[in-house]
Amino acid sequence: MTCEEAVARLYEYLDRELDPGTRRRVRQHLARCRPCTDKVHFEAYFLAQLRRCLVSERAPASLYRRLEALVAAVRVK
């Protein structure tokens, strides 16, 4: 596997979306290619930090009740 092929599959590799054979080939490439390994580590760190910052918050229950009432009112018409 070339560097270009490994980098093209980088996000699929990090998200564990590759079939076992392709995942093994990417892993073998990373075992012998320091620049690609550095890129994978950087991207993994970046994605982890991004996920950490994207904490979702639930809307208040009162908003859900108001929306449900509006939807019910529209269905009646």
N, C-alpha and C positions, 0 to 999 in steps of 0.2 A: 504494500500500500504506500502511495506517495504522500508527501505532506499535504498536497492540495486535496487529495481524497480524504485524508484524515480530518482536515479542517472543515471540509464540506459536510462532514457527518458529526461535527463537534457537538451541536446542541442535541441531536438525537442520541449521541453517546451519553451526554450528561443527564438527559431525561430518561435513559434506559429504554429507548424506543427501537433500538437496533435488534435485528435477528441475532441469534447467538454466534453465527459464523462471522458476520460483519463486526460484531462487538469484539470478538477475539482478534480479528485482524487489526482493528484500531488499537486495541490494547497492546498487541505485539509491536506495532509501529511506535506507540508511545514509549515502550520499554527501551527503544534504541534511538529515539529522537528527542533530544533535550529541548529544542525550540518549540516543538509541538506540545511537549509535556508542560512547559512553562505556560503556553497559551491555554491549555486545558485548566491548569491550576488557577490562572487569572480569571478565566470565564466562570469557573465554579465558584470562586470567591465572590466575584461580582454578582452572580445570580443569588447567592446566599444572602448577601447584604441587601440586595433589592427586595427579596422576599421578606426579610426582617423589617424593612421600612414600610412595606405595604400591609400593615395590619388593618384588617377590615373591621368596621364597626357596624353594629346592627342599628337599624332605624328604631326609633321609639315605638312601643306598642300602640300609642295613640295615633301615630301616622298610619300604621297598618289598618287600624279600625276605620279611620277616615277614608282611606283608599277602598277598603272593602265596601263601605257604604256608598261611595261614588260609583263603583262598578255595579253594585246591586241596583242603584237608581237608573243607570243607563240600560241595564238589562230589562227593566220593567217597561221602559218606553218603547 
